[in-house]
Amino acid sequence: MKQVTFGNDWRFSIAPMMDWTDRFCRSLHRVLSRRALLYTEMVTTGAVIHGPRERLLGFDEAEHPVAVQLGGSDPKELAQAARICADFGYDEINLNVGCPSDRVQNGRFGACLMQEPGLVGDCVAAMKAAVSLPVTVKCRIGVDDQDTEEALNRLTDSVVAAGCDALTVHARKAWLQGLSPKENRDIPPLDYPRVYRLKQARPDLPVAINGGIKTMAEVHEHLRHVDGVMLGRVAYQEPEILLCVDRELFGEEPPVADAFEAIEAYEPYVAVRLAEGVRLHAMTRHMLGLFTGRPGARAYRRHLATEGVKPNADLQTLRDAVALVSREPLESAGMVLAAAG
């Protein structure tokens, strides 16, 4: 397969995840990989236009490359929000056409827009006219009783005609009635071949795949068929997998050798945020998946969960938690990383 080069190198990205991929999480992930493309949580156009922009959109320069994901369906509002995000310095504007929550449906955006491909095209065209950044779409293969061949083709035709720079496809349907957002992440069956067929039909369109991908071996397999892979929950719950990304996908050494070095590298960022009044737990809650498989990992998590939430928790609290983890290069820990990588 001829691999398309993305405006941002999208061979590997970390999915936008509500309540998870905030600026603190993204800064930790950047410590683990220089090359992963990071995404914000979805932010609605109304919040961008009328809300506290610095709190919602502010990010650290070290996070680059970083994309903002917008939720909305009004082309004019999306164009205005895209301009605001461009001024903040984001590297890409992404439109959410995949979230199945009731709140999103009531706002007429997210996965329900799979049923209105013409409107999605209008939204993309408006954003493309407003900013010079790449404008991309993240979608499902269909919703409810839609035929996935027809639904994904219609959406793709519409957004490509509007100038969409790339498409990331979560390889499941979304069921807008009868399944919760959590169930929609697991119950609808994965259909990776459907995304592969889209890429075959659209060789010049950068296509990335998302959904249920758990190991670097799976990442490599998908890259035989599509241009990029977006990892979701496993990147959050087992963040040490990101240490494999730069070496295996980009031929570069990772920025740190292991989770211990990652926390040391993250400490200066934590110190600055603490001085600004951010609570330690806001940052350490994203670190609980580190050290999976090592003796002491459970004690580490327990310490952060009990001590890290206290008002006076500081860097020493984090260091005390790390001190509970064995630093021996144990085979069990190596096996965990081997399975992840």
Secondary structure as GFF3:
##gff-version 3
##sequence-region A 1 341
A	DSSP	beta_strand	12	14	.	.	.	ID=ss1
A	DSSP	alpha_helix	23	32	.	.	.	ID=ss2
A	DSSP	beta_strand	38	44	.	.	.	ID=ss3
A	DSSP	alpha_helix	45	50	.	.	.	ID=ss4
A	DSSP	alpha_helix	53	57	.	.	.	ID=ss5
A	DSSP	three_ten_helix	61	63	.	.	.	ID=ss6
A	DSSP	beta_strand	66	71	.	.	.	ID=ss7
A	DSSP	alpha_helix	75	88	.	.	.	ID=ss8
A	DSSP	beta_strand	92	97	.	.	.	ID=ss9
A	DSSP	alpha_helix	102	106	.	.	.	ID=ss10
A	DSSP	three_ten_helix	110	115	.	.	.	ID=ss11
A	DSSP	alpha_helix	117	130	.	.	.	ID=ss12
A	DSSP	beta_strand	135	143	.	.	.	ID=ss13
A	DSSP	alpha_helix	148	161	.	.	.	ID=ss14
A	DSSP	beta_strand	166	174	.	.	.	ID=ss15
A	DSSP	alpha_helix	181	184	.	.	.	ID=ss16
A	DSSP	alpha_helix	192	201	.	.	.	ID=ss17
A	DSSP	beta_strand	207	210	.	.	.	ID=ss18
A	DSSP	alpha_helix	216	222	.	.	.	ID=ss19
A	DSSP	beta_strand	228	231	.	.	.	ID=ss20
A	DSSP	alpha_helix	233	237	.	.	.	ID=ss21
A	DSSP	three_ten_helix	239	244	.	.	.	ID=ss22
A	DSSP	alpha_helix	245	250	.	.	.	ID=ss23
A	DSSP	alpha_helix	259	275	.	.	.	ID=ss24
A	DSSP	alpha_helix	280	284	.	.	.	ID=ss25
A	DSSP	alpha_helix	297	306	.	.	.	ID=ss26
A	DSSP	alpha_helix	315	322	.	.	.	ID=ss27
A	DSSP	alpha_helix	331	340	.	.	.	ID=ss28
###
